[in-house]
Amino acid sequence: MTWEKQNKTKDVHIVWQNTKVTKEDRNQLNGHKSFILWFTGLSGAGKSTLAVEIERELFRRDIQCFLLDADNIRHGLNKDLRFSAEDRAENIRRIGEVSKLFVGAGIIPIVASISPYHADRTMVRSLVNEGDFIEIYVKCPIEECERRDPKGLYKKTRDGEIQNFTGINSPYEVPVNPEITVETNKLSIRDATITILQYLQDNDYIPNKGLVDIHGHLDCD
Amino acid sequence: MTWEKQNKTKDVHIVWQNTKVTKEDRNQLNGHKSFILWFTGLSGAGKSTLAVEIERELFRRDIQCFLLDADNIRHGLNKDLRFSAEDRAENIRRIGEVSKLFVGAGIIPIVASISPYHADRTMVRSLVNEGDFIEIYVKCPIEECERRDPKGLYKKTRDGEIQNFTGINSPYEVPVNPEITVETNKLSIRDATITILQYLQDNDYIPNKGLVDIHGHLDCD
């Protein structure tokens, strides 16, 4: 193979040329599939908390995964974006595209993002193969979210310091048919974590380690 | 642990709270470090060709890596960007931020991007720890790149169809002190690939498999 040959081939078969390692190769090396785990819900519902636990529990099982927390990404990739409707859509679009790259790399991206609009979540779902987007609705009454108010954002909104806060003066569109729903005003962190792991195991997304493993010690105990 | 406790802790120790799996945990699981491999050079110099080969050779060694080809990313994450100076900088910034996420996930991002400006490459270097950015200058005289012209872009530029084409009517700033230089008008693809693998091995970036492995069969033979 020479530089010329390589490059001439590339012109004709650009997709074939651009990668010689497939997602399937990576899934085989890692011993598991790659897909998007997308946590959506109100601020304070428990998305980040659960995403952190799931990342740790998957990693304990030697599963390649990575937490993409929307708040953190706003300090890096999305630091140029604010909270207008347009910027919120762009925020989700970029996180979706990055998630798609991770899936291609054989890694399970774990996304925690309010992602209030159905259309944006559907757009991300469309980026990957059918079955590779798992929407987890972190459900919690807004009264309970406001009582928790972990970041003090509900108070700031009530005090008029924040505009366009989801659930107060900006809509949250409830997922129509999410793969998983966890009600965090009814379940402990441990039980919500188990619910998600059980779904992934029962639906062959992760290797089946048996109920004993799932119901045994969790690091969030 | 309860939802309230979790969330109250989060407010005080946000970094500690946001991830319970570190880069070091991942590097230990994978058996290798994670760092950025950044190929820079003129169009037609052989960046993508080499990046494809390096991805495959690393993967053959069970190393977690992923090719981020700038052309491909312009179809997804960066599809809103064009080729103005501002958009070129934003293009590199986003690829740099995504590369940083991959490094955090324990994966070696392999970036193939003309990335003509020193300032942009230096900015990406500053995103990660010292030593975690390996700049590979894919060096080739522009006459040879134009002779290869794998995408027909030099011809289009000479015909006036493309403005701001690097090397012709837009500058390429030669890397000042790249970690690796490969001269693709002097080396075969095989020898350029070996040069890079040898550097990574000699500098403990990847496990030392010995010269026999590196000088043995390569898939690009």
Interface residues (C-beta under 8 A of the other chain):
Chain A: M1 T2 W3 E4 Q6 N7 K8 K10 D11 Q17 N18 T19 K20 V21 D25 R26 L29 G44 G46 S48 T49 V52 E53 E55 R56 F59 D62 Q64 F66 L67 L68 D69 D71 N72 G76 L77 D80 E90 R94 E97 V98 K100 L101 F102 G104 A105 G106 I107 R148 P150 K151 G152 T184 S188 I189 R190 D219 C220 D221
Chain B: M1 T2 W3 E4 Q6 N7 K8 K10 D11 Q17 N18 T19 K20 V21 D25 R26 L29 G44 G46 S48 T49 V52 E53 E55 R56 F59 D62 Q64 F66 L67 L68 D69 D71 N72 G76 L77 D80 E90 R94 E97 V98 K100 L101 F102 G104 A105 G106 I107 R148 P150 K151 G152 T184 S188 I189 R190 D219 C220 D221
